[in-house]
Amino acid sequence: MPETAPPTGDGQETTASYTPTARTVPTRGRARASYDRELVHSVLDEACVCHLGFVRDGAPVVLPTLFGRIGERLYVHGSTGSRPLREAGADTPGLPVCLTVTHVDGLVLARSAFHHSVNYRCVVVHGTALPVTDPEERRVALDAIVDQAVPGRSRDSRPADAKELAATAVVRLDLEEVSAKVRTGGPGDEPSDLSLPYWAGVLPLTRGYGAPVPSDDLDPAVPVPDYLAPR
């Protein structure tokens, strides 16, 4: 039996791993799949943009958007004019979606073109997106979305007013059908190619802040916040 993790925000205990389902077990590269809750959370928390997939008029659609995580729930940002978010409204049982997050950590350069690859970490979430209508939950969700992009920013900006909130939609997606997939390491060249005179290895990719560029109309007396320091 898996160990139990700390209680979630709703007071319920969760296991250390998500339960695999028919939709979360990959058909290829199964050895790279993981259902470890801590790994899933770490991949999600390092990202601020997700891709939300759904079916519209019988055709697949994938949209990039901002999101935030609170416990075992994802909150996805959108506009009230967005058709998919309208389709997740109260008159429907929700919108079936697939949400993905991917980090590319390195380019894997092999001696053969066939064995070139990437080192990556990704999470795939299946479920039903539901609208967030409770004012307090929406406020907390929007703060989480802002802080997902820049930790600490929600406390250092004006909250949305009534007009802005009316134009903003938020949907929630529970972390239930979830899987992570990770590739690390170097190229997998064929033994017969090891003597070829081509460089092989990994070109790491890193994410970080550049130097902040102030707005043209910013008061020069306003300092750069500590949370924007290069890292």
N, C-alpha and C positions, 0 to 999 in steps of 0.2 A: 504494500500500500504506500502511495507517495506521501512524503512529508507535507504537512500543512504550512501554508504561508501565513503572514500576518493578515488579520481581517481586512476586508475591503471596506470602502466607504459606507456600504449599506449594512455593515455589521456581520456579514456572512463570511465564513471561512472559505478559502479557496485552496485547491491542491497546488503543488509546486509545478505541475504541468497541465497543459490543456489536453483534452481527450481527442485523439485523432478521429476524423470522420472520413467518409468517402470523398468529400470535397477537399479535405486538407492533406490527404496523402498523395504526394506527387507520383506521377507515372514514370518519371526519370529522375535520377540522382537522389533516390530515397535516403541514401546514407548521409546526405547533406541536410536533410530535414530535421527540424527540432520542434518540440512542443513545450520547451522549457519556458515557464512564465517570465522568469527574470530576463532571459535573453530577448523574448518578444518585447517586453517593456523597454529594454535598453535600445533596441532598434527603433521603436516608435518614438521614444523620447529624444533621440538625436536628430529627428527630422522635423520640419515645419510644413512641408508640402506633401500631400498624399495624392494618389490618383483614384478617383471614384468611378467605378464601372457599373453600368446598369443597361437595361434594354428600353429603348424608346421607339415606339411605332414598329416593333419587330426587328429593329437593328441595334447592334451594340454601340454604346457611347461611353467614352472615358474622358473625365474632366479632371484637370489638376486643381486643387483647392487647398486652403489652409485648414488645419485641424489642431485639436488639443486632446490630451489624455488626462482623465481623472479616474484613478483606480482602474476598474475593469470596464470602463466606458470611454468611447471616443466621441468627441463633438466635432462636427464638420460645419464649416462656415459657408454661407452662400447668400444670394440675394432672394428677396421675396418674389422677384420676377423670374427666378430660375424655374424652368419647367420641371426638372426632376425633383426639386425640393417642394414644389407645389404638389407633385404627385405623391409625396410622402405625407400629405395632409391628413386631417382628422377624418375625412370621408373615405379613406382607404385603410387597409390593414398595414400600411407601410410600403416602402419601396425596397424590393430585393436588390442588394448591391454586393459588389466585391470591391474592397478597398485594399490598396497596396502601397507599400513604402519600400524604397530601395536605396541603399548606399553603395556606391562603387568605390572600393578601397584601393584598387590597383589594377593596372593593365598587365596581363600576363602574356609575355612575348616568348613564343616558342620558336624552335628552329624550322618547324613546318607551319605553313599557313593554317592547316587544319586544326592544330592544337593550340592556337591563340585563344585566350579566354580573358575573363575578368575575375578578380576577387571581389566578392560582394557580400552584403547582408541584406536580406529582404524579409518582409512580413506580408502575409496575405490574410485578409479577414473576410469571411462570408457572413452575411446576416441580413437583417431587415432594418432599414433606416427609418426612424420615427421622428416626427417634429417635436421640438422643444418649445412648449408654450408657456410653462410656468415662468413668471418674470424673474424670480430669484435664481432658478436653475439657468435661465438664459444669461443672466448677468455673470454668474460663476463660470459658465461655459465660455463666454466671450473673453473673460479675463484669462482663462486657461489657453485659449487660442492665441491671444497676444503674447503670453508668456512662453508658449511653445516656440515661437519665433525668436524672441529675445527675452530670456528669463529676467524677471523683475520689472519689465516695461509697463505692465498694467497698473502698477502703483505710481508710475512716473508719467502719467498722461491723463487727460480728461476723459472720464467715462462717457459712453455714448448717451446722447439725450433721447427724448421720446421719439423725435422724428427719425433719428438715425436707427434706433431700435426697430421702428416700424418698417424700415427698408431692409432689415437684416434678418435672414433666416438661419436657424441652427437646427441640425438634425443630430440625433445620437445613434450610436451603433455599439451594441454590447460586444465585448470580447468573449465569444463563446466558441465559434468555429474559427480557429486561428492556427497558423503554422509559420515557422520561420525557416529560412534556408540560407546556408552560409557556405561560401567557398573561400579557402585560404591556401597559401602555398604557391609553389612555382609551377612551371609548365610540365606537362606530362608527355614529353617527347618520346618517340619510338627509339628503342635501343640502337637501331640502325642509323638514326639521325644524329646521335650524340657527337659524332666526329665532324659534322658539317661546320663550316667556318662562319656561322651566324651567331650573333649575340643572342643569349636567351636569359630570361629572368623576369623580375617584376618591377614595373614602374609605379611606385606608390602615388596615390592621390590623397590629398588631405583637404579638409574643410577648415576655414578660419576666417576671422574678421580682418578686413583691410582697415586702413585709416579712415575714421569717420569723416564725412564731408558735410559741413554744416549747411543748413538751408540759407539761401541768399538773404532772407528777412529775419534770421535769428539774431537776437540781441547778443552782442559779443560777450556780455557779462555772464551768459548762461554757460556753465562748464560742461564738458563732455562727461556723461555719467560713467562711473567706474565699471558698470556692466558692459560698456562698449569698448573697453580696453582690448587691444589686439591680443588674440589667443589662438 
